[in-house]
Amino acid sequence: MQELNSSNFDAVVLQSSSPVLIDFWAPWCGPCKMMEPTIAAYGNEHPEVLVVKVNVDEAPDLAQRYNVLSIPTFMVMKGGAVVEQFAGAMTKDVLAERVARHL
C-alpha cells in the first residue's frame, strides 16, 4: 500500500485511470490500526482499485483540503473527483460493498 503525502498525492491520485481508495489515518489512532489489515486485504483482493494511505499528521493540508474531520476516513475517487466518503472502523465486506458501488 502506497503512502502518499502533499508532494505526490495529485500525481498519483488525480491522474489515476483506476478508482482510488484513500485511507486517511494516523499512527496514534486505534481504529486506524485496527483497519490496517482490512485495508491491506482489500487491496490484495482488488487489484483494479488503487489503495493508498495518507498520514494526516504528515499531510494536514490534504486532510483539510478533503474535509477530513475524523479518522479513519476513507474516500473513493474516480477521475480525480471524490465519489464517496465514509469514516470509522468496518468489516472488509462493508468496505468492499461501499467501494464496489463505484467500480
Jmol script that loads the backbone (N, CA, C; Angstrom):
load data "model"
ATOM      1  N   MET A   1       0.853  -1.176   0.000  1.00  0.00           N
ATOM      2  CA  MET A   1       0.000   0.000   0.000  1.00  0.00           C
ATOM      3  C   MET A   1       0.901   1.242   0.000  1.00  0.00           C
ATOM      4  N   GLN A   2       0.641   2.101  -0.928  1.00  0.00           N
ATOM      5  CA  GLN A   2       1.481   3.284  -1.101  1.00  0.00           C
ATOM      6  C   GLN A   2       1.075   4.385  -0.131  1.00  0.00           C
ATOM      7  N   GLU A   3       2.079   4.961   0.531  1.00  0.00           N
ATOM      8  CA  GLU A   3       1.864   6.089   1.446  1.00  0.00           C
ATOM      9  C   GLU A   3       2.042   7.373   0.641  1.00  0.00           C
ATOM     10  N   LEU A   4       1.028   8.224   0.652  1.00  0.00           N
ATOM     11  CA  LEU A   4       1.092   9.471  -0.101  1.00  0.00           C
ATOM     12  C   LEU A   4       1.237  10.662   0.825  1.00  0.00           C
ATOM     13  N   ASN A   5       1.765  11.745   0.260  1.00  0.00           N
ATOM     14  CA  ASN A   5       1.895  12.996   1.004  1.00  0.00           C
ATOM     15  C   ASN A   5       1.570  14.152   0.063  1.00  0.00           C
ATOM     16  N   SER A   6       1.775  15.337   0.513  1.00  0.00           N
ATOM     17  CA  SER A   6       1.410  16.523  -0.269  1.00  0.00           C
ATOM     18  C   SER A   6       2.164  16.609  -1.593  1.00  0.00           C
ATOM     19  N   SER A   7       3.376  16.072  -1.634  1.00  0.00           N
ATOM     20  CA  SER A   7       4.172  16.217  -2.854  1.00  0.00           C
ATOM     21  C   SER A   7       3.819  15.205  -3.942  1.00  0.00           C
ATOM     22  N   ASN A   8       3.234  14.065  -3.568  1.00  0.00           N
ATOM     23  CA  ASN A   8       2.936  13.070  -4.609  1.00  0.00           C
ATOM     24  C   ASN A   8       1.445  12.748  -4.758  1.00  0.00           C
ATOM     25  N   PHE A   9       0.596  13.298  -3.916  1.00  0.00           N
ATOM     26  CA  PHE A   9      -0.827  12.966  -3.924  1.00  0.00           C
ATOM     27  C   PHE A   9      -1.483  13.261  -5.275  1.00  0.00           C
ATOM     28  N   ASP A  10      -1.341  14.483  -5.769  1.00  0.00           N
ATOM     29  CA  ASP A  10      -2.009  14.857  -7.016  1.00  0.00           C
ATOM     30  C   ASP A  10      -1.555  13.997  -8.187  1.00  0.00           C
ATOM     31  N   ALA A  11      -0.251  13.750  -8.279  1.00  0.00           N
ATOM     32  CA  ALA A  11       0.278  12.956  -9.387  1.00  0.00           C
ATOM     33  C   ALA A  11      -0.247  11.526  -9.357  1.00  0.00           C
ATOM     34  N   VAL A  12      -0.360  10.946  -8.174  1.00  0.00           N
ATOM     35  CA  VAL A  12      -0.804   9.555  -8.063  1.00  0.00           C
ATOM     36  C   VAL A  12      -2.320   9.444  -8.134  1.00  0.00           C
ATOM     37  N   VAL A  13      -3.032  10.221  -7.328  1.00  0.00           N
ATOM     38  CA  VAL A  13      -4.482  10.053  -7.192  1.00  0.00           C
ATOM     39  C   VAL A  13      -5.255  10.731  -8.318  1.00  0.00           C
ATOM     40  N   LEU A  14      -4.964  11.984  -8.575  1.00  0.00           N
ATOM     41  CA  LEU A  14      -5.760  12.730  -9.552  1.00  0.00           C
ATOM     42  C   LEU A  14      -5.498  12.275 -10.981  1.00  0.00           C
ATOM     43  N   GLN A  15      -4.340  11.668 -11.228  1.00  0.00           N
ATOM     44  CA  GLN A  15      -4.004  11.199 -12.567  1.00  0.00           C
ATOM     45  C   GLN A  15      -4.319   9.714 -12.766  1.00  0.00           C
ATOM     46  N   SER A  16      -4.825   9.043 -11.751  1.00  0.00           N
ATOM     47  CA  SER A  16      -5.067   7.599 -11.839  1.00  0.00           C
ATOM     48  C   SER A  16      -6.222   7.286 -12.788  1.00  0.00           C
ATOM     49  N   SER A  17      -6.010   6.283 -13.623  1.00  0.00           N
ATOM     50  CA  SER A  17      -7.089   5.826 -14.509  1.00  0.00           C
ATOM     51  C   SER A  17      -7.963   4.798 -13.790  1.00  0.00           C
ATOM     52  N   SER A  18      -7.509   4.312 -12.645  1.00  0.00           N
ATOM     53  CA  SER A  18      -8.267   3.362 -11.832  1.00  0.00           C
ATOM     54  C   SER A  18      -8.983   4.100 -10.709  1.00  0.00           C
ATOM     55  N   PRO A  19     -10.054   3.505 -10.177  1.00  0.00           N
ATOM     56  CA  PRO A  19     -10.635   4.060  -8.951  1.00  0.00           C
ATOM     57  C   PRO A  19      -9.590   3.998  -7.835  1.00  0.00           C
ATOM     58  N   VAL A  20      -9.640   4.967  -6.935  1.00  0.00           N
ATOM     59  CA  VAL A  20      -8.666   5.051  -5.846  1.00  0.00           C
ATOM     60  C   VAL A  20      -9.398   5.020  -4.510  1.00  0.00           C
ATOM     61  N   LEU A  21      -8.930   4.152  -3.613  1.00  0.00           N
ATOM     62  CA  LEU A  21      -9.409   4.130  -2.230  1.00  0.00           C
ATOM     63  C   LEU A  21      -8.326   4.759  -1.376  1.00  0.00           C
ATOM     64  N   ILE A  22      -8.669   5.843  -0.696  1.00  0.00           N
ATOM     65  CA  ILE A  22      -7.702   6.563   0.141  1.00  0.00           C
ATOM     66  C   ILE A  22      -8.064   6.355   1.598  1.00  0.00           C
ATOM     67  N   ASP A  23      -7.073   5.960   2.383  1.00  0.00           N
ATOM     68  CA  ASP A  23      -7.215   5.774   3.824  1.00  0.00           C
ATOM     69  C   ASP A  23      -6.495   6.938   4.517  1.00  0.00           C
ATOM     70  N   PHE A  24      -7.268   7.856   5.092  1.00  0.00           N
ATOM     71  CA  PHE A  24      -6.686   8.933   5.903  1.00  0.00           C
ATOM     72  C   PHE A  24      -6.569   8.401   7.324  1.00  0.00           C
ATOM     73  N   TRP A  25      -5.353   8.378   7.860  1.00  0.00           N
ATOM     74  CA  TRP A  25      -5.092   7.721   9.138  1.00  0.00           C
ATOM     75  C   TRP A  25      -4.001   8.464   9.907  1.00  0.00           C
ATOM     76  N   ALA A  26      -3.736   7.976  11.127  1.00  0.00           N
ATOM     77  CA  ALA A  26      -2.606   8.474  11.932  1.00  0.00           C
ATOM     78  C   ALA A  26      -2.102   7.307  12.775  1.00  0.00           C
ATOM     79  N   PRO A  27      -0.807   7.297  13.089  1.00  0.00           N
ATOM     80  CA  PRO A  27      -0.228   6.178  13.841  1.00  0.00           C
ATOM     81  C   PRO A  27      -0.760   6.046  15.273  1.00  0.00           C
ATOM     82  N   TRP A  28      -1.276   7.107  15.841  1.00  0.00           N
ATOM     83  CA  TRP A  28      -1.769   7.074  17.225  1.00  0.00           C
ATOM     84  C   TRP A  28      -3.243   6.672  17.294  1.00  0.00           C
ATOM     85  N   CYS A  29      -3.888   6.467  16.165  1.00  0.00           N
ATOM     86  CA  CYS A  29      -5.332   6.200  16.096  1.00  0.00           C
ATOM     87  C   CYS A  29      -5.615   4.700  16.191  1.00  0.00           C
ATOM     88  N   GLY A  30      -6.267   4.281  17.275  1.00  0.00           N
ATOM     89  CA  GLY A  30      -6.589   2.874  17.486  1.00  0.00           C
ATOM     90  C   GLY A  30      -7.433   2.269  16.371  1.00  0.00           C
ATOM     91  N   PRO A  31      -8.575   2.881  16.003  1.00  0.00           N
ATOM     92  CA  PRO A  31      -9.375   2.330  14.908  1.00  0.00           C
ATOM     93  C   PRO A  31      -8.615   2.283  13.580  1.00  0.00           C
ATOM     94  N   CYS A  32      -7.696   3.230  13.368  1.00  0.00           N
ATOM     95  CA  CYS A  32      -6.885   3.216  12.142  1.00  0.00           C
ATOM     96  C   CYS A  32      -6.005   1.970  12.114  1.00  0.00           C
ATOM     97  N   LYS A  33      -5.376   1.668  13.241  1.00  0.00           N
ATOM     98  CA  LYS A  33      -4.534   0.471  13.334  1.00  0.00           C
ATOM     99  C   LYS A  33      -5.372  -0.782  13.146  1.00  0.00           C
ATOM    100  N   MET A  34      -6.581  -0.767  13.689  1.00  0.00           N
ATOM    101  CA  MET A  34      -7.473  -1.910  13.565  1.00  0.00           C
ATOM    102  C   MET A  34      -7.862  -2.143  12.095  1.00  0.00           C
ATOM    103  N   MET A  35      -7.990  -1.082  11.327  1.00  0.00           N
ATOM    104  CA  MET A  35      -8.395  -1.188   9.923  1.00  0.00           C
ATOM    105  C   MET A  35      -7.249  -1.547   8.982  1.00  0.00           C
ATOM    106  N   GLU A  36      -6.015  -1.402   9.440  1.00  0.00           N
ATOM    107  CA  GLU A  36      -4.868  -1.620   8.554  1.00  0.00           C
ATOM    108  C   GLU A  36      -4.878  -2.985   7.858  1.00  0.00           C
ATOM    109  N   PRO A  37      -5.075  -4.107   8.591  1.00  0.00           N
ATOM    110  CA  PRO A  37      -5.102  -5.402   7.886  1.00  0.00           C
ATOM    111  C   PRO A  37      -6.298  -5.537   6.944  1.00  0.00           C
ATOM    112  N   THR A  38      -7.401  -4.905   7.290  1.00  0.00           N
ATOM    113  CA  THR A  38      -8.599  -4.946   6.446  1.00  0.00           C
ATOM    114  C   THR A  38      -8.339  -4.230   5.128  1.00  0.00           C
ATOM    115  N   ILE A  39      -7.731  -3.066   5.201  1.00  0.00           N
ATOM    116  CA  ILE A  39      -7.415  -2.287   4.003  1.00  0.00           C
ATOM    117  C   ILE A  39      -6.402  -3.038   3.145  1.00  0.00           C
ATOM    118  N   ALA A  40      -5.385  -3.608   3.778  1.00  0.00           N
ATOM    119  CA  ALA A  40      -4.367  -4.365   3.041  1.00  0.00           C
ATOM    120  C   ALA A  40      -4.990  -5.571   2.338  1.00  0.00           C
ATOM    121  N   ALA A  41      -5.857  -6.299   3.033  1.00  0.00           N
ATOM    122  CA  ALA A  41      -6.518  -7.467   2.440  1.00  0.00           C
ATOM    123  C   ALA A  41      -7.398  -7.042   1.269  1.00  0.00           C
ATOM    124  N   TYR A  42      -8.125  -5.949   1.441  1.00  0.00           N
ATOM    125  CA  TYR A  42      -8.971  -5.450   0.354  1.00  0.00           C
ATOM    126  C   TYR A  42      -8.108  -5.133  -0.869  1.00  0.00           C
ATOM    127  N   GLY A  43      -7.014  -4.431  -0.655  1.00  0.00           N
ATOM    128  CA  GLY A  43      -6.120  -4.070  -1.759  1.00  0.00           C
ATOM    129  C   GLY A  43      -5.570  -5.281  -2.481  1.00  0.00           C
ATOM    130  N   ASN A  44      -5.223  -6.333  -1.734  1.00  0.00           N
ATOM    131  CA  ASN A  44      -4.698  -7.559  -2.346  1.00  0.00           C
ATOM    132  C   ASN A  44      -5.764  -8.275  -3.162  1.00  0.00           C
ATOM    133  N   GLU A  45      -7.010  -8.202  -2.726  1.00  0.00           N
ATOM    134  CA  GLU A  45      -8.103  -8.903  -3.400  1.00  0.00           C
ATOM    135  C   GLU A  45      -8.700  -8.107  -4.556  1.00  0.00           C
ATOM    136  N   HIS A  46      -8.405  -6.808  -4.629  1.00  0.00           N
ATOM    137  CA  HIS A  46      -8.997  -5.943  -5.656  1.00  0.00           C
ATOM    138  C   HIS A  46      -7.916  -5.137  -6.368  1.00  0.00           C
ATOM    139  N   PRO A  47      -7.161  -5.793  -7.245  1.00  0.00           N
ATOM    140  CA  PRO A  47      -6.074  -5.083  -7.942  1.00  0.00           C
ATOM    141  C   PRO A  47      -6.565  -3.989  -8.887  1.00  0.00           C
ATOM    142  N   GLU A  48      -7.861  -3.999  -9.202  1.00  0.00           N
ATOM    143  CA  GLU A  48      -8.421  -2.968 -10.083  1.00  0.00           C
ATOM    144  C   GLU A  48      -8.597  -1.633  -9.365  1.00  0.00           C
ATOM    145  N   VAL A  49      -8.414  -1.631  -8.040  1.00  0.00           N
ATOM    146  CA  VAL A  49      -8.537  -0.416  -7.230  1.00  0.00           C
ATOM    147  C   VAL A  49      -7.154  -0.055  -6.698  1.00  0.00           C
ATOM    148  N   LEU A  50      -6.759   1.188  -6.875  1.00  0.00           N
ATOM    149  CA  LEU A  50      -5.511   1.679  -6.296  1.00  0.00           C
ATOM    150  C   LEU A  50      -5.792   2.047  -4.846  1.00  0.00           C
ATOM    151  N   VAL A  51      -5.112   1.381  -3.913  1.00  0.00           N
ATOM    152  CA  VAL A  51      -5.328   1.629  -2.484  1.00  0.00           C
ATOM    153  C   VAL A  51      -4.111   2.372  -1.936  1.00  0.00           C
ATOM    154  N   VAL A  52      -4.357   3.543  -1.349  1.00  0.00           N
ATOM    155  CA  VAL A  52      -3.276   4.380  -0.828  1.00  0.00           C
ATOM    156  C   VAL A  52      -3.624   4.877   0.571  1.00  0.00           C
ATOM    157  N   LYS A  53      -2.595   5.341   1.286  1.00  0.00           N
ATOM    158  CA  LYS A  53      -2.772   5.869   2.640  1.00  0.00           C
ATOM    159  C   LYS A  53      -2.224   7.284   2.715  1.00  0.00           C
ATOM    160  N   VAL A  54      -2.863   8.105   3.554  1.00  0.00           N
ATOM    161  CA  VAL A  54      -2.376   9.460   3.833  1.00  0.00           C
ATOM    162  C   VAL A  54      -2.339   9.634   5.342  1.00  0.00           C
ATOM    163  N   ASN A  55      -1.141   9.850   5.885  1.00  0.00           N
ATOM    164  CA  ASN A  55      -0.970  10.110   7.305  1.00  0.00           C
ATOM    165  C   ASN A  55      -1.342  11.571   7.553  1.00  0.00           C
ATOM    166  N   VAL A  56      -2.435  11.803   8.277  1.00  0.00           N
ATOM    167  CA  VAL A  56      -2.923  13.178   8.465  1.00  0.00           C
ATOM    168  C   VAL A  56      -1.963  14.030   9.289  1.00  0.00           C
ATOM    169  N   ASP A  57      -1.108  13.405  10.094  1.00  0.00           N
ATOM    170  CA  ASP A  57      -0.117  14.169  10.851  1.00  0.00           C
ATOM    171  C   ASP A  57       0.980  14.710   9.938  1.00  0.00           C
ATOM    172  N   GLU A  58       1.305  13.944   8.889  1.00  0.00           N
ATOM    173  CA  GLU A  58       2.366  14.349   7.968  1.00  0.00           C
ATOM    174  C   GLU A  58       1.837  15.179   6.797  1.00  0.00           C
ATOM    175  N   ALA A  59       0.542  15.094   6.539  1.00  0.00           N
ATOM    176  CA  ALA A  59      -0.058  15.843   5.426  1.00  0.00           C
ATOM    177  C   ALA A  59      -1.368  16.501   5.872  1.00  0.00           C
ATOM    178  N   PRO A  60      -1.289  17.401   6.867  1.00  0.00           N
ATOM    179  CA  PRO A  60      -2.519  18.041   7.356  1.00  0.00           C
ATOM    180  C   PRO A  60      -3.224  18.871   6.280  1.00  0.00           C
ATOM    181  N   ASP A  61      -2.465  19.365   5.309  1.00  0.00           N
ATOM    182  CA  ASP A  61      -3.080  20.140   4.227  1.00  0.00           C
ATOM    183  C   ASP A  61      -4.027  19.275   3.382  1.00  0.00           C
ATOM    184  N   LEU A  62      -3.683  18.013   3.179  1.00  0.00           N
ATOM    185  CA  LEU A  62      -4.571  17.114   2.434  1.00  0.00           C
ATOM    186  C   LEU A  62      -5.831  16.805   3.239  1.00  0.00           C
ATOM    187  N   ALA A  63      -5.655  16.600   4.548  1.00  0.00           N
ATOM    188  CA  ALA A  63      -6.816  16.354   5.404  1.00  0.00           C
ATOM    189  C   ALA A  63      -7.761  17.554   5.368  1.00  0.00           C
ATOM    190  N   GLN A  64      -7.197  18.739   5.405  1.00  0.00           N
ATOM    191  CA  GLN A  64      -8.018  19.954   5.358  1.00  0.00           C
ATOM    192  C   GLN A  64      -8.666  20.109   3.986  1.00  0.00           C
ATOM    193  N   ARG A  65      -7.904  19.887   2.945  1.00  0.00           N
ATOM    194  CA  ARG A  65      -8.405  20.022   1.572  1.00  0.00           C
ATOM    195  C   ARG A  65      -9.625  19.136   1.307  1.00  0.00           C
ATOM    196  N   TYR A  66      -9.621  17.937   1.910  1.00  0.00           N
ATOM    197  CA  TYR A  66     -10.724  16.998   1.696  1.00  0.00           C
ATOM    198  C   TYR A  66     -11.668  16.911   2.895  1.00  0.00           C
ATOM    199  N   ASN A  67     -11.609  17.898   3.783  1.00  0.00           N
ATOM    200  CA  ASN A  67     -12.543  17.990   4.906  1.00  0.00           C
ATOM    201  C   ASN A  67     -12.556  16.746   5.790  1.00  0.00           C
ATOM    202  N   VAL A  68     -11.390  16.198   6.068  1.00  0.00           N
ATOM    203  CA  VAL A  68     -11.298  15.033   6.942  1.00  0.00           C
ATOM    204  C   VAL A  68     -11.373  15.529   8.381  1.00  0.00           C
ATOM    205  N   LEU A  69     -12.484  15.221   9.036  1.00  0.00           N
ATOM    206  CA  LEU A  69     -12.725  15.708  10.394  1.00  0.00           C
ATOM    207  C   LEU A  69     -12.482  14.645  11.451  1.00  0.00           C
ATOM    208  N   SER A  70     -12.515  13.380  11.056  1.00  0.00           N
ATOM    209  CA  SER A  70     -12.229  12.287  11.989  1.00  0.00           C
ATOM    210  C   SER A  70     -11.481  11.206  11.219  1.00  0.00           C
ATOM    211  N   ILE A  71     -10.784  10.366  11.957  1.00  0.00           N
ATOM    212  CA  ILE A  71     -10.056   9.279  11.305  1.00  0.00           C
ATOM    213  C   ILE A  71     -10.382   7.959  11.998  1.00  0.00           C
ATOM    214  N   PRO A  72     -10.346   6.861  11.285  1.00  0.00           N
ATOM    215  CA  PRO A  72     -10.017   6.781   9.872  1.00  0.00           C
ATOM    216  C   PRO A  72     -11.163   7.288   8.993  1.00  0.00           C
ATOM    217  N   THR A  73     -10.781   8.001   7.953  1.00  0.00           N
ATOM    218  CA  THR A  73     -11.726   8.412   6.915  1.00  0.00           C
ATOM    219  C   THR A  73     -11.260   7.784   5.617  1.00  0.00           C
ATOM    220  N   PHE A  74     -12.219   7.279   4.871  1.00  0.00           N
ATOM    221  CA  PHE A  74     -11.929   6.640   3.593  1.00  0.00           C
ATOM    222  C   PHE A  74     -12.630   7.406   2.492  1.00  0.00           C
ATOM    223  N   MET A  75     -11.938   7.553   1.365  1.00  0.00           N
ATOM    224  CA  MET A  75     -12.524   8.213   0.203  1.00  0.00           C
ATOM    225  C   MET A  75     -12.325   7.335  -1.002  1.00  0.00           C
ATOM    226  N   VAL A  76     -13.339   7.326  -1.844  1.00  0.00           N
ATOM    227  CA  VAL A  76     -13.226   6.686  -3.144  1.00  0.00           C
ATOM    228  C   VAL A  76     -13.219   7.819  -4.161  1.00  0.00           C
ATOM    229  N   MET A  77     -12.187   7.821  -5.007  1.00  0.00           N
ATOM    230  CA  MET A  77     -12.079   8.847  -6.045  1.00  0.00           C
ATOM    231  C   MET A  77     -12.049   8.184  -7.408  1.00  0.00           C
ATOM    232  N   LYS A  78     -12.738   8.805  -8.340  1.00  0.00           N
ATOM    233  CA  LYS A  78     -12.714   8.373  -9.741  1.00  0.00           C
ATOM    234  C   LYS A  78     -12.545   9.609 -10.594  1.00  0.00           C
ATOM    235  N   GLY A  79     -11.635   9.528 -11.536  1.00  0.00           N
ATOM    236  CA  GLY A  79     -11.427  10.670 -12.427  1.00  0.00           C
ATOM    237  C   GLY A  79     -11.045  11.942 -11.696  1.00  0.00           C
ATOM    238  N   GLY A  80     -10.380  11.815 -10.564  1.00  0.00           N
ATOM    239  CA  GLY A  80      -9.937  12.973  -9.802  1.00  0.00           C
ATOM    240  C   GLY A  80     -10.988  13.592  -8.909  1.00  0.00           C
ATOM    241  N   ALA A  81     -12.189  12.976  -8.846  1.00  0.00           N
ATOM    242  CA  ALA A  81     -13.269  13.520  -8.017  1.00  0.00           C
ATOM    243  C   ALA A  81     -13.658  12.529  -6.925  1.00  0.00           C
ATOM    244  N   VAL A  82     -14.005  13.056  -5.756  1.00  0.00           N
ATOM    245  CA  VAL A  82     -14.478  12.219  -4.658  1.00  0.00           C
ATOM    246  C   VAL A  82     -15.893  11.757  -4.998  1.00  0.00           C
ATOM    247  N   VAL A  83     -16.097  10.429  -5.031  1.00  0.00           N
ATOM    248  CA  VAL A  83     -17.431   9.900  -5.317  1.00  0.00           C
ATOM    249  C   VAL A  83     -18.087   9.325  -4.068  1.00  0.00           C
ATOM    250  N   GLU A  84     -17.276   9.060  -3.047  1.00  0.00           N
ATOM    251  CA  GLU A  84     -17.844   8.617  -1.766  1.00  0.00           C
ATOM    252  C   GLU A  84     -16.823   8.871  -0.665  1.00  0.00           C
ATOM    253  N   GLN A  85     -17.347   9.190   0.524  1.00  0.00           N
ATOM    254  CA  GLN A  85     -16.507   9.394   1.698  1.00  0.00           C
ATOM    255  C   GLN A  85     -17.228   8.790   2.889  1.00  0.00           C
ATOM    256  N   PHE A  86     -16.490   8.023   3.700  1.00  0.00           N
ATOM    257  CA  PHE A  86     -17.070   7.408   4.885  1.00  0.00           C
ATOM    258  C   PHE A  86     -15.987   7.263   5.933  1.00  0.00           C
ATOM    259  N   ALA A  87     -16.401   7.119   7.181  1.00  0.00           N
ATOM    260  CA  ALA A  87     -15.434   7.110   8.278  1.00  0.00           C
ATOM    261  C   ALA A  87     -15.731   5.984   9.247  1.00  0.00           C
ATOM    262  N   GLY A  88     -14.704   5.629  10.017  1.00  0.00           N
ATOM    263  CA  GLY A  88     -14.864   4.658  11.083  1.00  0.00           C
ATOM    264  C   GLY A  88     -14.425   3.259  10.698  1.00  0.00           C
ATOM    265  N   ALA A  89     -14.313   2.420  11.712  1.00  0.00           N
ATOM    266  CA  ALA A  89     -13.928   1.028  11.500  1.00  0.00           C
ATOM    267  C   ALA A  89     -15.110   0.248  10.940  1.00  0.00           C
ATOM    268  N   MET A  90     -14.787  -0.735  10.086  1.00  0.00           N
ATOM    269  CA  MET A  90     -15.825  -1.568   9.474  1.00  0.00           C
ATOM    270  C   MET A  90     -15.204  -2.885   9.030  1.00  0.00           C
ATOM    271  N   THR A  91     -16.047  -3.820   8.678  1.00  0.00           N
ATOM    272  CA  THR A  91     -15.553  -5.101   8.179  1.00  0.00           C
ATOM    273  C   THR A  91     -15.093  -4.937   6.735  1.00  0.00           C
ATOM    274  N   LYS A  92     -14.329  -5.926   6.279  1.00  0.00           N
ATOM    275  CA  LYS A  92     -13.861  -5.904   4.893  1.00  0.00           C
ATOM    276  C   LYS A  92     -15.048  -5.975   3.930  1.00  0.00           C
ATOM    277  N   ASP A  93     -16.086  -6.739   4.290  1.00  0.00           N
ATOM    278  CA  ASP A  93     -17.260  -6.853   3.426  1.00  0.00           C
ATOM    279  C   ASP A  93     -17.968  -5.507   3.267  1.00  0.00           C
ATOM    280  N   VAL A  94     -18.106  -4.772   4.356  1.00  0.00           N
ATOM    281  CA  VAL A  94     -18.748  -3.456   4.288  1.00  0.00           C
ATOM    282  C   VAL A  94     -17.893  -2.502   3.453  1.00  0.00           C
ATOM    283  N   LEU A  95     -16.594  -2.535   3.670  1.00  0.00           N
ATOM    284  CA  LEU A  95     -15.685  -1.696   2.895  1.00  0.00           C
ATOM    285  C   LEU A  95     -15.801  -2.034   1.409  1.00  0.00           C
ATOM    286  N   ALA A  96     -15.755  -3.317   1.086  1.00  0.00           N
ATOM    287  CA  ALA A  96     -15.839  -3.747  -0.313  1.00  0.00           C
ATOM    288  C   ALA A  96     -17.156  -3.324  -0.951  1.00  0.00           C
ATOM    289  N   GLU A  97     -18.237  -3.423  -0.204  1.00  0.00           N
ATOM    290  CA  GLU A  97     -19.554  -3.029  -0.713  1.00  0.00           C
ATOM    291  C   GLU A  97     -19.594  -1.534  -1.040  1.00  0.00           C
ATOM    292  N   ARG A  98     -19.009  -0.722  -0.174  1.00  0.00           N
ATOM    293  CA  ARG A  98     -19.029   0.728  -0.396  1.00  0.00           C
ATOM    294  C   ARG A  98     -18.193   1.119  -1.608  1.00  0.00           C
ATOM    295  N   VAL A  99     -17.058   0.441  -1.788  1.00  0.00           N
ATOM    296  CA  VAL A  99     -16.199   0.753  -2.932  1.00  0.00           C
ATOM    297  C   VAL A  99     -16.807   0.196  -4.226  1.00  0.00           C
ATOM    298  N   ALA A 100     -17.422  -0.988  -4.142  1.00  0.00           N
ATOM    299  CA  ALA A 100     -17.975  -1.661  -5.330  1.00  0.00           C
ATOM    300  C   ALA A 100     -19.023  -0.808  -6.045  1.00  0.00           C
ATOM    301  N   ARG A 101     -19.688   0.064  -5.341  1.00  0.00           N
ATOM    302  CA  ARG A 101     -20.699   0.946  -5.959  1.00  0.00           C
ATOM    303  C   ARG A 101     -20.095   1.822  -7.053  1.00  0.00           C
ATOM    304  N   HIS A 102     -18.777   1.986  -7.025  1.00  0.00           N
ATOM    305  CA  HIS A 102     -18.127   2.935  -7.918  1.00  0.00           C
ATOM    306  C   HIS A 102     -17.176   2.283  -8.900  1.00  0.00           C
ATOM    307  N   LEU A 103     -17.232   0.967  -8.990  1.00  0.00           N
ATOM    308  CA  LEU A 103     -16.336   0.268  -9.936  1.00  0.00           C
ATOM    309  C   LEU A 103     -16.977   0.139 -11.302  1.00  0.00           C
TER     310      LEU A 103
END
end "model"
wireframe off; spacefill off
backbone 0.3
color backbone group
